[in-house]
Amino acid sequence: MPFYMCVRHRGFVLREWCARLPPKIEDRPGHPNHTLFLMRNVTGKFFGVFGCKICMLPSNGFVYGCSICEYYVDVHCAFLPKEITHEAHPDHLLSRIDASSSLSETPCNACGYYLINCIAFYCPSCDFYLDIECAFLLPGMISHKYDDHPLNLRYDPAENHPSDYFCEICEDEFNPESWFYHCSFCVQSMHTACAPLILQCEQVVYTRYKRCIFYFANVKFGGTCLIKDHQHRLTFTQGIKCHGRCNHCGEELQYRMIFNCLECKYAVHRRLVTPTALVTGQDAAKFLHMPTIEIPSRIMKKRILSKQIKKKKHIYNALP
């Protein structure tokens, strides 16, 4: 694959497609009235992480934005085609329709979620709808550590299936009219939301949140920083089960963007680290030799217990 590399800073690499991105674009879906300008990152966003206004996924790569309206989209969503073909509906073209309140009671044919204020693709002849996530982001084939064969994304029930469909991960029965992953050799199936997250992180628990398999597809992990509360450099990564709980708030870190210390067990949610907490310049060397400011375990347990009590009170008060 052709790419471009900066001669002075060899860590800066661009694919040919990214290197040819236009400096500005106009009349884009979702924000047709203003010109969107190409930016390396969104100014003021910590580690460049912003929420794309079209796919609603986090991203920290190149971005097209309108600073006046604070409207930002990732480079992929900035160039959504007006028409697409999809193997789930091969006989007809699917046309792009912009976000509309009239679609709020229309479900996506792939996942069943309603198309509320989102861009989608549809076939007017067949009344077939796909949201942009199902149209572009679900992998057509995945590998699973408990199956020697790849699992293919199916758009309709499997032929000669012996019985009802049950997900191998969560063991719940599911509707085969919605898309699912299936191994025809082992006759094993699973929800798309239960499939292992093969892009960036482990996926070991069941969730009905369909974005789990691609939620961090547009986030580049791996950057490092120093903060005032810890003497080691922290790495920007996605939380997994072994990271445990946040050293600041006590909540679980799994499936969240976090900063993790590779030298000790310190880890914290990204949202709790602000630019004002960073250590830069000459202060960095000094902080690398300071003792860590850790929250005692008894205080951590007290915080977790307090949160659990508040949650129970909220549920109790909501009961009729």
C-alpha positions as CSV (number, residue, x, y, z in Angstrom):
1,M,0.0,0.0,0.0
2,P,1.5,3.4,-1.0
3,F,2.2,5.8,1.8
4,Y,4.0,9.1,2.6
5,M,6.4,9.6,5.4
6,C,7.8,12.9,6.8
7,V,11.6,13.0,6.3
8,R,12.2,14.9,9.6
9,H,9.6,13.2,11.8
10,R,9.5,9.6,10.6
11,G,6.7,8.8,13.0
12,F,4.3,10.9,10.9
13,V,2.9,8.6,8.1
14,L,0.0,9.1,5.8
15,R,-1.7,6.6,3.5
16,E,-2.0,7.9,-0.1
17,W,-5.8,8.5,0.3
18,C,-5.3,10.6,3.5
19,A,-2.5,12.6,1.9
20,R,-4.8,13.6,-0.9
21,L,-7.7,14.9,1.3
22,P,-8.9,18.3,0.1
23,P,-8.3,21.2,2.5
24,K,-12.0,22.1,2.6
25,I,-15.3,20.6,1.6
26,E,-18.8,22.1,1.1
27,D,-22.4,21.0,1.1
28,R,-21.8,18.0,3.3
29,P,-24.7,16.0,4.7
30,G,-25.7,17.1,8.2
31,H,-24.0,20.6,7.8
32,P,-24.7,21.9,4.3
33,N,-24.6,25.7,5.1
34,H,-21.0,26.1,6.2
35,T,-17.6,25.0,4.7
36,L,-15.8,22.3,6.6
37,F,-12.0,22.7,6.9
38,L,-9.5,19.9,7.2
39,M,-7.8,19.9,10.6
40,R,-5.1,17.6,12.1
41,N,-7.1,17.6,15.4
42,V,-9.8,19.4,17.2
43,T,-8.4,22.3,19.1
44,G,-8.9,22.0,22.9
45,K,-9.8,18.3,22.8
46,F,-7.6,16.3,25.1
47,F,-5.5,13.9,23.1
48,G,-7.6,15.1,20.1
49,V,-10.6,12.9,21.0
50,F,-13.9,14.2,19.7
51,G,-17.3,12.7,18.9
52,C,-18.1,12.5,15.1
53,K,-21.5,14.3,14.5
54,I,-22.5,11.7,11.9
55,C,-21.5,8.2,13.2
56,M,-21.4,9.4,16.9
57,L,-18.2,7.4,17.4
58,P,-15.1,8.8,19.2
59,S,-12.1,9.7,16.9
60,N,-8.8,11.4,17.3
61,G,-7.5,11.4,13.7
62,F,-7.8,14.0,11.0
63,V,-11.1,15.9,11.1
64,Y,-13.3,18.2,9.0
65,G,-14.8,20.8,11.1
66,C,-16.7,24.1,11.4
67,S,-15.3,26.0,14.3
68,I,-18.2,28.5,14.3
69,C,-20.7,25.7,15.1
70,E,-18.3,23.3,16.7
71,Y,-19.4,20.7,14.2
72,Y,-16.8,18.0,13.6
73,V,-16.8,14.8,11.5
74,D,-14.1,12.2,10.9
75,V,-12.7,12.0,7.4
76,H,-14.6,8.8,6.5
77,C,-18.0,10.3,7.4
78,A,-17.1,13.5,5.5
79,F,-17.2,11.6,2.2
80,L,-20.3,9.4,2.6
81,P,-21.4,8.5,-1.0
82,K,-24.9,9.3,-2.2
83,E,-25.5,5.7,-3.3
84,I,-23.9,2.4,-2.3
85,T,-24.3,-1.3,-3.0
86,H,-24.4,-3.8,-0.2
87,E,-24.2,-7.6,-0.3
88,A,-27.1,-7.8,2.1
89,H,-29.3,-6.2,-0.6
90,P,-27.4,-6.9,-3.9
91,D,-30.2,-6.3,-6.4
92,H,-30.7,-2.6,-5.8
93,L,-28.7,0.5,-5.0
94,L,-29.2,2.0,-1.6
95,S,-29.6,5.8,-1.5
96,R,-28.4,8.0,1.3
97,I,-31.0,9.8,3.4
98,D,-30.1,12.5,5.9
99,A,-31.2,12.6,9.5
100,S,-35.0,13.1,9.7
101,S,-37.5,13.0,12.5
102,S,-39.9,11.1,10.1
103,L,-37.6,8.1,10.4
104,S,-37.7,7.9,14.2
105,E,-40.1,4.9,14.0
106,T,-38.2,3.1,11.2
107,P,-35.8,0.3,12.3
108,C,-32.6,-0.6,10.6
109,N,-33.0,-3.9,8.8
110,A,-29.7,-5.2,10.1
111,C,-29.8,-4.4,13.9
112,G,-33.4,-3.4,14.6
113,Y,-32.4,-0.1,16.2
114,Y,-34.6,2.8,15.2
115,L,-33.1,5.5,12.8
116,I,-33.4,8.4,15.3
117,N,-31.6,11.5,13.9
118,C,-29.1,9.6,11.9
119,I,-28.0,9.3,8.3
120,A,-29.0,6.0,6.7
121,F,-29.2,4.2,3.4
122,Y,-32.4,2.8,1.9
123,C,-34.0,1.1,-1.0
124,P,-37.3,2.7,-1.9
125,S,-38.5,-0.3,-3.8
126,C,-38.1,-2.7,-1.0
127,D,-38.5,-0.4,2.0
128,F,-35.0,-1.6,3.1
129,Y,-33.0,0.5,5.6
130,L,-29.4,0.4,6.9
131,D,-27.8,2.8,9.3
132,I,-24.3,3.9,8.5
133,E,-22.8,1.7,11.2
134,C,-24.3,-1.5,9.9
135,A,-23.6,-0.5,6.3
136,F,-19.9,0.2,6.8
137,L,-18.5,-0.8,10.1
138,L,-19.5,-4.5,10.8
139,P,-16.6,-6.8,9.7
140,G,-17.8,-9.4,7.2
141,M,-15.7,-12.1,8.8
142,I,-14.2,-12.4,12.3
143,S,-12.2,-15.0,14.2
144,H,-13.1,-16.3,17.7
145,K,-10.7,-18.0,20.1
146,Y,-13.2,-20.7,20.8
147,D,-13.7,-21.7,17.2
148,D,-11.1,-22.9,14.8
149,H,-13.1,-21.6,11.8
150,P,-13.8,-17.9,10.9
151,L,-17.4,-16.7,11.5
152,N,-19.1,-15.0,8.6
153,L,-21.6,-12.2,8.9
154,R,-25.0,-13.5,7.8
155,Y,-27.8,-11.4,6.6
156,D,-30.5,-14.0,6.7
157,P,-31.2,-17.4,8.4
158,A,-28.7,-20.2,7.8
159,E,-29.8,-23.0,5.5
160,N,-30.8,-26.3,7.1
161,H,-30.3,-24.9,10.6
162,P,-31.3,-27.8,13.0
163,S,-33.1,-25.8,15.7
164,D,-33.8,-22.4,17.2
165,Y,-30.9,-19.8,17.2
166,F,-29.0,-19.3,20.4
167,C,-26.0,-17.1,20.9
168,E,-22.9,-19.1,21.9
169,I,-21.7,-16.2,24.0
170,C,-24.7,-15.0,26.0
171,E,-26.9,-18.1,25.4
172,D,-29.9,-16.0,24.7
173,E,-32.2,-16.9,21.8
174,F,-32.2,-14.4,18.9
175,N,-34.1,-13.5,15.8
176,P,-32.1,-14.8,12.7
177,E,-33.8,-12.1,10.6
178,S,-31.3,-9.7,12.2
179,W,-27.7,-10.0,11.2
180,F,-25.5,-12.3,13.1
181,Y,-22.2,-14.2,13.0
182,H,-22.2,-17.8,12.1
183,C,-19.9,-20.8,11.6
184,S,-21.4,-23.2,9.2
185,F,-18.9,-26.0,10.1
186,C,-19.7,-26.0,13.8
187,V,-23.2,-24.6,13.5
188,Q,-22.4,-21.9,16.0
189,S,-24.0,-18.4,16.0
190,M,-23.7,-15.2,18.0
191,H,-25.1,-11.7,18.1
192,T,-23.0,-9.1,16.4
193,A,-22.9,-7.3,19.8
194,C,-21.5,-10.5,21.5
195,A,-18.8,-11.1,18.9
196,P,-15.2,-10.6,20.1
197,L,-13.9,-7.1,19.6
198,I,-11.1,-7.9,17.2
199,L,-10.2,-4.3,16.3
200,Q,-8.6,-2.8,19.4
201,C,-9.5,-4.7,22.5
202,E,-10.8,-7.9,24.2
203,Q,-14.6,-8.5,24.3
204,V,-15.5,-11.1,27.0
205,V,-18.8,-10.0,28.3
206,Y,-22.2,-9.8,26.7
207,T,-23.7,-6.4,25.9
208,R,-26.8,-5.5,23.9
209,Y,-25.0,-2.3,22.8
210,K,-24.3,-3.0,19.2
211,R,-21.4,-0.6,18.9
212,C,-19.1,-2.7,21.1
213,I,-17.5,-4.4,18.1
214,F,-16.3,-1.2,16.4
215,Y,-16.7,1.6,19.0
216,F,-13.0,2.5,19.1
217,A,-12.3,1.8,15.4
218,N,-11.4,5.4,14.7
219,V,-9.3,6.0,17.9
220,K,-5.5,5.8,17.7
221,F,-4.2,4.5,21.1
222,G,-0.6,4.5,22.2
223,G,0.3,8.1,23.1
224,T,1.8,8.8,26.5
225,C,1.7,11.6,29.0
226,L,2.8,12.6,32.5
227,I,0.3,13.9,35.1
228,K,0.9,15.5,38.5
229,D,-0.7,12.6,40.5
230,H,1.7,9.9,39.4
231,Q,5.5,9.7,38.9
232,H,5.4,7.3,35.9
233,R,4.5,8.0,32.3
234,L,1.0,6.9,31.4
235,T,-0.1,5.2,28.2
236,F,-3.4,6.1,26.4
237,T,-5.2,2.8,25.8
238,Q,-8.5,1.0,26.1
239,G,-9.3,-0.6,29.4
240,I,-9.6,-4.3,29.7
241,K,-10.7,-6.5,32.6
242,C,-7.2,-6.8,34.2
243,H,-7.0,-3.1,34.6
244,G,-9.6,-3.3,37.4
245,R,-11.0,-0.1,38.8
246,C,-10.1,3.6,38.3
247,N,-7.6,4.9,40.9
248,H,-9.6,8.2,41.1
249,C,-13.4,7.3,40.9
250,G,-13.3,3.6,41.7
251,E,-15.5,2.6,38.7
252,E,-14.5,-0.2,36.3
253,L,-12.1,0.6,33.5
254,Q,-13.1,-2.2,31.1
255,Y,-14.3,-0.9,27.7
256,R,-13.4,2.7,28.4
257,M,-10.6,5.0,27.2
258,I,-8.0,5.1,30.0
259,F,-4.5,6.1,30.9
260,N,-2.6,3.1,32.2
261,C,0.9,2.9,33.9
262,L,3.0,0.1,32.5
263,E,5.3,0.1,35.6
264,C,2.6,-0.3,38.3
265,K,-1.1,-0.9,38.7
266,Y,-2.1,2.8,38.4
267,A,-4.9,3.4,35.9
268,V,-7.5,6.2,35.5
269,H,-10.3,7.1,33.1
270,R,-9.3,9.5,30.3
271,R,-12.2,11.8,31.2
272,L,-10.7,12.4,34.6
273,V,-7.4,13.6,33.2
274,T,-7.5,17.2,32.0
275,P,-4.8,19.2,30.2
276,T,-4.2,21.2,33.5
277,A,-3.1,18.0,35.1
278,L,-0.3,17.3,32.6
279,V,3.4,17.8,33.4
280,T,5.4,19.2,30.5
281,G,8.8,20.7,29.7
282,Q,11.4,21.0,32.5
283,D,9.0,19.8,35.2
284,A,8.8,16.4,33.6
285,A,12.2,15.2,34.9
286,K,11.3,16.4,38.4
287,F,8.0,14.5,38.5
288,L,9.5,11.3,37.3
289,H,11.3,11.0,40.6
290,M,8.5,12.0,42.9
291,P,6.5,9.4,45.0
292,T,3.1,8.3,43.7
293,I,0.0,9.9,45.2
294,E,-2.2,6.8,45.7
295,I,-5.7,6.7,47.2
296,P,-5.7,4.3,50.2
297,S,-7.7,1.1,49.5
298,R,-10.0,1.8,52.5
299,I,-11.0,5.2,51.0
300,M,-11.4,3.5,47.6
301,K,-13.8,0.9,49.0
302,K,-15.7,3.6,50.8
303,R,-16.2,5.5,47.6
304,I,-17.4,2.4,45.7
305,L,-19.8,1.5,48.5
306,S,-21.2,5.1,48.6
307,K,-21.8,5.0,44.8
308,Q,-23.6,1.6,45.1
309,I,-25.9,3.0,47.9
310,K,-26.7,6.1,45.9
311,K,-27.6,3.9,42.9
312,K,-29.9,1.7,45.0
313,K,-31.6,4.8,46.5
314,H,-32.2,6.1,42.9
315,I,-33.8,2.8,41.8
316,Y,-35.9,2.7,45.0
317,N,-37.2,6.3,44.5
318,A,-38.0,5.5,40.9
319,L,-40.4,2.7,41.9
320,P,-44.1,3.4,41.7
